[in-house]
Amino acid sequence: MSHPVPKGFRLAGVHCGIKSDATKEDLTLIATDQECVAAGVYTQNLVVAPSVTQNRAKTPCENIRVLVVNSGNANACTGERGEQDCREMSRLAGEAVGASEAQSLVMSTGIIGHFLPMEKVATGITGAAALLGSDDTAFASAVRGITTTDKFLKTSSRSIDIGGQPVQITAMAKGAGMIGPNMATMLCAVMTDAALTSGDAQQILTHAVDRSFNCISVEGHTSTSDMVLLLASGAAGVGPSSDSDRATLQQAIDDVCVEVARMIPSDGEGATHLVTIDVTGCSSRDDARRIAKTVAESALVRTAITGNDPNWGRIVSAAGYASVEFDPSKVTLRINDALIYEAGMPAVYDEKQVSESMRDSHEVRLSLAFGEGDESVRFWGSDLTVDYVKFNSEYST
Amino acid sequence: MSHPVPKGFRLAGVHCGIKSDATKEDLTLIATDQECVAAGVYTQNLVVAPSVTQNRAKTPCENIRVLVVNSGNANACTGERGEQDCREMSRLAGEAVGASEAQSLVMSTGIIGHFLPMEKVATGITGAAALLGSDDTAFASAVRGITTTDKFLKTSSRSIDIGGQPVQITAMAKGAGMIGPNMATMLCAVMTDAALTSGDAQQILTHAVDRSFNCISVEGHTSTSDMVLLLASGAAGVGPSSDSDRATLQQAIDDVCVEVARMIPSDGEGATHLVTIDVTGCSSRDDARRIAKTVAESALVRTAITGNDPNWGRIVSAAGYASVEFDPSKVTLRINDALIYEAGMPAVYDEKQVSESMRDSHEVRLSLAFGEGDESVRFWGSDLTVDYVKFNSEYST
């Protein structure tokens, strides 16, 4: 999970006492040596944390110096004091790197409805600022500092060449774990040393998120605090100056986003399968996504996959209530490589063989083809297990 | 569960071999002595069974003589042969009561993707026709004949007075149980001896369904075969002739529909709680329903209720992603009678006491109030338990 830190970034994660376990980092700083370009994509939930409203007001921009992230307390649903605490956290992080509150972005994840322990946050910011670095140790501590119930760390990187110069892209994310009255907060920070305008950064990030974080679902619950930020330091000394460069960079950022995004349902609580859903042949990408999301979130589909059952009925009928018009007699369904359903009826297939192919792989592929057009989407979800229900009903608050 | 059979109806349920268990009725006839008025409301799933398409083409109408229902095989996703089998089933039921295929309606529930065993169906229709009656035994056998995995029978009735004459309304329903590749089929037949035009019948039924069956959700999965039929024999010799009569009849039909509809999530697979969700203060009834449905279907809300946890964070944030605009600072949440959340922040409440009130009752009430308008909805769902997941992942096909 070690990845190169792009030029111009230094980072660190420390434990400052927000999490009760003293071995767990709960505060991360990502600082840039110079002002950097920042773009953001935020939760569409109406109930949002101050970190979301305040970052949303700042990005896209070209003068960011630091991102501060705390885990263990999301500072959401905390009223005016929560807003003030978020601004203060931002100011402290800016101060720690010689910058202003306006040059500082904030991410928070964890329990909601509780005030941030601001003294601990202040200590954590000072401590992290003293440890900022760009080696593997610094990177790893920073990644751990943004996690909550993640079972594994979610990182990805690409090294590309733009105009003969090396450009690095490295992303870290945390997944949809929820404890107590906590939410399924999803956070991701993508760092690159490419030189970008804030407009380009926003456009590239929006494109990447549309193909990655907006194509995953664990249980359909969007959080008060979800966000993805792209920070571009420009320290590589080169940016995309041609359509070809731009395409190369876009692809690399899409790739890292997809790579970390699909780790989130893969690490879904209690999940035993990552479910990759390809929906093709739709008249719009929105239609395709709506169908994929409905299938991915169906409790009946998800429990069938837990049981390694190629249950075409649940899948096809989930597509049928996605509020997308299609001709049912033109639907084709494949599970892994087997043709299961065709022309409005189940196909002839070896149920035992298909079931074994589901059982023997962590990833199950559902391919739904429609006869309505040329648009498609790839979407990722997880199965629904007894452990998920136990974890989410038997926690103690 | 015994209820008076409205005048003009005779019914019976028999075992004809569609279900493997010979003690279980799997075919029901509901016949009328004279032509009756019929109205229907059908699944909104795009993938529909022939019973849905064929009934949809017949109703509303004023010449129905029989409704035939089989359980154990939904005859859905069975192509052209399935269409033919459904027509033949309809013809056989008509013939058994001296009527035509056009005067016969069909409901089917059970496994999908399998052809109906038509010989057994024919035998069942003949057998049931010979047993038609209107006593408690006949009624009970007919109710059992429409069920699949229901743990209890779902019936309701009202006796009202219209123009000095007694009018009877009696409903039977089956709930959202799913086995094998079967769907969550919901069926309901409402019988009344009131005299109605087909237009009135359709209007009354649509109104009642909007407040009952369209306000329940077990896991959001609509089936290929869901339908609610209203049959009005006119044998009471009286119909609504004033606005007041009409209101009395509407209320009675709303009431029986609500009464059987809420039994469906109450009998949700593995459910330990019926969740009643009141959403008030919205600018439209649609907005209120969208919020209620999103909360009812949230896996995080449902598992929290399983654990008797008054988890306001999950509830409020589910409302936040319902695609309805509202001011989060004006939201109030009560669980049972306790104020839990107010003005964008958690209220001060006795968590232990609220949790105990949830634990000690089968029904849990969530009341979400918004500050956007005067529209409201009452919605019913169920909690999500380990047993639900076991049942839906560990079945054998």
Interface residues (C-beta under 8 A of the other chain):
Chain A: Q44 N45 L46 V47 V48 A76 C77 T78 G79 I112 G113 M178 P181 N182 M183 A184 E219 G220 H221 T222 S223 T224 E297 S298 A299 L300 T303 A304 T306 G307 D309 N311 W312 G313 R314 V316 S317 A318 A319 G320 Y321 V324 E325 F326 P328 V331 Y341 A343 G344 M345 P346 E351 L384 T385 V386 Y388 V389 K390 N392 S393 E394 Y395 T397
Chain B: Q44 N45 L46 V47 V48 A76 C77 T78 G79 I112 G113 M178 P181 N182 M183 A184 E219 G220 H221 T222 S223 T224 E297 S298 A299 L300 T303 A304 T306 G307 D309 N311 W312 G313 R314 V316 S317 A318 A319 G320 Y321 V324 E325 F326 P328 V331 Y341 A343 G344 M345 P346 E351 L384 T385 V386 Y388 V389 K390 N392 S393 E394 Y395 T397
